[in-house]
Amino acid sequence: MNPSTTTNIETAASLISNAEAVLIYAGAGMSVDSGLEQYRGKDGLWTRYLDIDGHQIKYMDLMTHMAFDETPEQAWALAASLMKKYEETMPHQGYGQLLDLLKNKDYFVMTSNCDHQFQKAGFDPNKIYECHGSLRYMQCMDILERDTWLTPKIEVDSVKFEVKELPKCPTCGAYCRPNIYLFGDWFWVSTRSTYQLIEYINWTKEATTKYANIIAIEIGAGNTIATIRQASEKFVEDKYPLIRINPNDCLVKQPNHMGIDMGAKHAIEEISTLVQGTFS
Ligand SMILES: [Zn+2]
């Protein structure tokens, strides 16, 4: 480990120990360590064909609004396969260690991941803003309907790679699509995400008036889709410390910000060990 990384881990451990409130900003790199692939980036899901039960499936061809309209059986087969993978995947130990670090502190999580891993690891569902939605939820293909529903369990015919029965809208009976922000998506019903966004805004307003020691930890958020990075930088500016954890591109712009050039799980483990040993 290079000396500046060691120093930054020590500073991060101290900042977290003293913080009253922590904002977590998590991107795909947090999920990668659980074995879940990233969508974007040069090796992301979207660039590749996936081998699902022997079928070569191109992610980009099926995860679009048009695909759910024109070939819903195949599009849902891919969505259902991903849902199954998310359901079966246990969050890596970094989630639990992070939650332990937040014990007795106020916190909020913003994530672009739609895999439900934070909720599964025990984070308060009322303190999570999923800015790109969640694969657990679906919306009507008629986007004038603004409701979302939990997606039912969907059986996939693995020989044909299509679903046996398409999920239908409880209100009008039309077909549905996942409530996640898809590629070039003008049809995403953002109601649920916007509600979470309002909670996030309210939390930041309250926390910044209530607490003196607020920090942000940004984990596994790359530059390719910079939604998470932009949000963390917009919140902290030069007012609050930012701990940026990312194996690549972890440069920071302000003197009270620091980069830890490691993967999510490893970095959280190092910080957690230090906090347990030094500050508890
Ligand atoms: Zn409907």
Boltz pocket constraint, residues with backbone or C-beta under 6 A from the ligand:
constraints:
  - pocket:
      binder: B
      contacts: [[A, 140], [A, 141], [A, 142], [A, 145], [A, 169], [A, 170], [A, 171], [A, 172], [A, 173], [A, 174], [A, 175]]
      max_distance: 6.0
